[in-house]
Amino acid sequence: MAFRKLRDSLRRTSAALTGRLKALVKGRKIDAELWDEIEEVLITSDVGVEASTALLDGARDAAKHGKILSGDDVIPWMRAEMTQRLTSRETGLRLQDSGPTVVLIAGVNGSGKTTSIAKLTKWLLDQDKRVMVAACDTFRAAAVEQLTIWSERLGVEIVRQPQGSDPASVAFDAAESAAAKGVDVLIVDTAGRLHTQRNLMEELTKITRVLGRKIPGAPHETLLVLDGTAGQNGLAQTQRFREHADVTGLIVSKLDGTAKGGVVLSIKDQLDVPVKFVGTGESADDFAPFDAREFVAALFGEDASA
């Protein structure tokens, strides 16, 4: 993804967060009033209370040790600190050396899950990977149909069963087929479920168990798709999904339509779940691996190389 595209997609968040911060700190002296005003901007920009407090504690400590001398020093320090906090040792997909890599995709209805699967499929195809998709959202015929359209458009095989079929049965068939056909990556869609719906969350646990029986170590990745416009609700979603599946990473969608991109920092800070991909538009190419340095630079509306 071109950096310009990412910066454009984060323009609303940048205006809400860093635009206000820059106007606030310019030429100011460091005092308690400034810290309180900065904290208010962070919290109202969906960075979250705990993440905001952690940032402010770090900034106060930096000021105490002479690393922040005036308000003009706050932005460079904040940018470096956010980059460090968002940097993860594990950013790429856990691709297996042999046998299919199984990527389980979860998320609530409306999060952009199906579109994110299509984008991930396209990204993997661009890496010369052979991809198969399993349509385990058998509760909604429209979900299977939409995924089928994307699969045909991208030229990848899809494993599906009639509406109302057991999702775990679809997952088993897909795993068996992927292993037999030498597929590199099997992407398993699951029902778009609310994190408050217990029966659907338990279905997710069952699918995970079935995949592990057929392919050792599967699923190798469980990626949760979060709607970038959801703000702090995304934190609650991640917490609940982790109770039923080993969420290894996030796909943050719809960053082009939100002023709430700060939630990414909150989730990483509190749950230590890395963001692995971001979606920034409608086309299959508006998708890329997450890069903390580029993300924060775009957040501040600045050059990634600065």
Secondary structure, 3 states (H helix, E strand, C coil): CCHHHHHHHCHHHHHHHHHHHHHHHCCCCCCHHHHHHHHHHHHHCCCCHHHHHHHHHHHHHHHHCCCCCCHHHHHHHHHHHHHHHHCCCCCCCCCCCCCCEEEEEECCCCCCHHHHHHHHHHHHHHCCCCEEEEECCCCCHHHHHHHHHHHHHHCCEEECCCCCCCHHHHHHHHHHHHHHHCCCEEEEECCCCCCCCHHHHHHHHHHHHHHHHHCCCCCCEEEEEEEHHHCCHHHHHHHHHHCCCCCCEEEEECHHHCCCCCHHHHHHHHHCCCEEEEECCCCCCCEEECCHHHHHHHHCCCCCCC
